[in-house]
Amino acid sequence: MKSLYSKFAITTILIMLASGIISFLLSNVYYQSYLKNQNDLKMTNIALEITNFIQLQNQINMDEYFEHLGSIGYQIFIIDENGNRQFFGAPFRTENLSDEPVEKVLNGGIFHGIAKFPHKTFVTGFFANELTNTVGVPLINEGERYALFLRPDLKLLFNEMHRMFGWLVVGMVVFTILLVLISTKYLIKPISKLNTATSLIAEGDFGIKLNINRQDEIGDLAASFQTMAGKLEKVNDARKEFISNISHDIQSPLSNIKGYLKLLRSAESTAQHKEYFDVVDSEVDRLSYLTKQLLLLSSLDSQKDLLDKKEFNLSEQLKTVIRQYQWILSEKGLMISYSLPDAYLHGDHTLLYSVWENLLTNAIKYSEEDSEINITLNDQPDWIVISFKDHGIGLHSEEVERIYDRFYRADTSRTRTIEGTGLGLSIVQSILEIHDGEIKVESKKGEGSVFTVKLPKG
């Protein structure tokens, strides 16, 4: 399989060659249809000027004059009516002129051999050193008729120049190919790096450093790739933490259930049986709640298009949640105060119930005994703002950044004794996102936290 480098280089070189061939063919068409006739006309005028000059001179040595013309860049063939032939200048490669054009010129006609020269590529046609590739004009000198055939001696005129152009073309081709190979290497190198980085990511190595600093599309791609690798690394770390946490949260109640089942086998009294059954029942509920939370999280990823949105009274929903947990509040000695004026919202009633439930249970879990929880609702023109304020353990600033991570629980040394899955705030954030809402938290360690939810009314 060819590499991208070789494909790019070969394609570019082929395009250059194809462009050169097409340009050559088009210029040949231009030469054959226009330039050849122009050259013929130009040489005809020069030949007529030469004959006019000779005929106007009383005494001129034609041989010396034609030798001079031959030395300055013309090939000349002269034939008189008796068939005497003379050549001046560089010799013709082929003396292939028939009697017909000679008779025509001797009789006063003009021979347009350059214009009528057989169609060939203009390089060979223009430089063809043949007697038929000339123009012929009549010449009368001292009462004798001659036929003068003339063409430029291109070898003499362009000998050095055509060598220079030859080396110039060769140099351009070689230099262009070298530049194509170098530039292709420069273009392909970062793509090769990206390919290597892709292989490393596939093997689980996300800590790649591309070092591609370019201000073009490849540079943008490299930057996006680096960002993607960083996000994949975070996702991978979160996955590992998720597996670790869920394994712990599932294994712990299962171990308790197994242990208490063993105790049930050896229990001697009905009271012990009841105690152990209560513990097993509590652990089963704990597992059930965990699986429900996990199922809810997984369904939220694709539920935005399946929301059952209706208009409902948000104030009444919040009061219902408070009444549901009133006995827990009383058991812990917590006071709850709220200001909940009527406010109507268009949203999924069931999912938003889970938001308030999670926020309230979260406040209850982490509030100090005999403290207070405040809930307020502010009905604005475009938004409804709800806040839950507790006077609990509070959070450090670094903990605030992670509270929406799945299974994350702040102050683990203390919260081991507090029941919970670490999924509540992650669920809250997911539900609010699919409602185009947002949640913010303000917290101070040891003083409590305020969770503020904003939901659009539309």
Buried (B, 14 or more C-beta within 10 A) or exposed (E): EEEEBEEBBEEBBEEBEEEEEEEEEEBBEEBBEEBBBEBBBEBBEBBBEBBEEBEEEEEBEBEEBBEEBBEEBBBBBBBBEEEEEEBBBBEBEEEEBEEEBBEBBBEEBBBBBBBEBEEEEBEEBBEBBBBBBBBBBBBEBEEEBBBBBBBBBBEBEBEEEEEEEEEEEEEEBEEEBEEBBEEBEEBBEBBEBBEEBEEEBEEEEBEBEBEBEBEEEBBEBBBEBBEEBEEEBEEEEBEEBBEEBBEEBBEEBEEBBEBBEEBBEEBEEEEEEEBBBEBBEBBEEBBEBBEEBBEBBEEBEEBEEEBEEEEBBBBEBBBEBBEBBEEEBEEBEBEBEBEBEEBEBEBBBEBBBBBBBBBBBBBBBBBBEEBBBBBBBBBEEEBBBBBBBBBBBBBEEEBBEEBBBBBBBBBEEEBEEEEBBBBBBBBBBBBBEBBEBBBEBBBEBEEBBBBBBBBBBE
